[in-house]
């Protein structure tokens, strides 16, 4: 699970930029929204279950003001956003090619 989360955190900016490019083009197909909603539910479940994998050990609990917002709910919403954007980024890459 840690390797999957590590790969998703590396791909996160790429997926968001290609999905934003697809949504900016304006020709949004219905299947992209439906697949995004379904995968967002899957991402929400992944976010809630994998939150403990991203919490550092107790001796690293020095957090900044921004890091204080990193709770289980915001982690789950972040993964839901990522999984929602995956179908849009795939459709954006297909439209570019």
C-alpha positions as CSV (number, residue, x, y, z in Angstrom):
1,X,0.0,0.0,0.0
2,X,2.9,2.4,0.8
3,X,4.3,1.9,-2.7
4,X,0.9,2.7,-4.3
5,X,0.6,5.9,-2.2
6,X,4.1,6.9,-3.1
7,X,3.4,6.4,-6.8
8,X,0.2,8.4,-6.5
9,X,1.9,11.3,-4.8
10,X,4.5,11.4,-7.6
11,X,1.8,11.4,-10.3
12,X,-0.5,13.8,-8.5
13,X,0.7,17.0,-10.2
14,X,0.7,15.4,-13.7
15,X,-2.8,14.1,-13.3
16,X,-4.1,17.4,-12.0
17,X,-2.5,19.5,-14.8
18,X,-3.8,17.2,-17.6
19,X,-7.3,17.0,-16.0
20,X,-7.3,20.8,-15.7
21,X,-6.3,21.0,-19.4
22,X,-9.1,18.7,-20.4
23,X,-11.7,20.7,-18.4
24,X,-10.4,23.9,-19.8
25,X,-11.0,22.7,-23.4
26,X,-14.7,22.7,-22.6
27,X,-15.8,19.6,-24.5
28,X,-16.5,17.5,-21.5
29,X,-18.0,14.1,-22.2
30,X,-20.5,12.5,-19.8
31,X,-18.6,9.3,-19.3
32,X,-15.7,11.2,-17.9
33,X,-17.9,12.7,-15.2
34,X,-19.5,9.4,-14.4
35,X,-16.2,7.5,-14.3
36,X,-14.7,10.3,-12.2
37,X,-17.5,10.2,-9.7
38,X,-17.2,6.4,-9.3
39,X,-13.4,6.6,-9.0
40,X,-13.8,9.5,-6.5
41,X,-15.8,7.2,-4.2
42,X,-13.0,4.6,-4.5
43,X,-10.4,7.4,-3.7
44,X,-12.4,8.4,-0.7
45,X,-12.2,4.9,0.7
46,X,-8.5,4.7,-0.1
47,X,-8.0,8.0,1.6
48,X,-9.7,7.0,4.8
49,X,-8.0,3.6,5.0
50,X,-4.5,4.8,4.0
51,X,-4.3,7.8,6.3
52,X,-2.4,5.9,8.9
53,X,0.3,5.1,6.3
54,X,1.0,8.8,5.8
55,X,1.2,9.8,9.4
56,X,4.8,10.2,10.6
57,X,6.0,8.5,13.8
58,X,5.5,10.4,17.0
59,X,9.0,11.9,17.1
60,X,8.4,13.7,13.8
61,X,5.2,15.4,15.0
62,X,6.4,18.9,14.5
63,X,4.0,20.5,12.1
64,X,3.6,23.9,10.5
65,X,0.3,25.8,10.3
66,X,-0.4,24.4,6.9
67,X,0.3,20.8,8.0
68,X,-2.2,21.0,10.8
69,X,-5.0,20.7,8.2
70,X,-3.7,17.3,7.3
71,X,-6.3,15.2,9.0
72,X,-8.1,12.0,8.0
73,X,-10.9,13.8,6.3
74,X,-8.7,16.1,4.2
75,X,-6.5,13.2,3.2
76,X,-9.5,11.3,2.0
77,X,-10.8,14.4,0.1
78,X,-7.4,14.8,-1.5
79,X,-7.4,11.2,-2.7
80,X,-11.0,11.6,-3.9
81,X,-10.0,14.6,-5.9
82,X,-7.0,12.7,-7.4
83,X,-9.1,9.7,-8.4
84,X,-11.9,12.0,-9.8
85,X,-9.3,13.6,-12.1
86,X,-7.8,10.4,-13.4
87,X,-10.5,9.7,-16.1
88,X,-10.3,13.4,-17.2
89,X,-6.5,13.2,-17.5
90,X,-6.7,10.0,-19.5
91,X,-9.3,11.6,-21.8
92,X,-7.2,14.8,-22.1
93,X,-4.2,12.8,-23.1
94,X,-6.2,10.8,-25.7
95,X,-7.6,14.1,-27.1
96,X,-4.1,15.5,-27.3
97,X,-2.8,12.5,-29.3
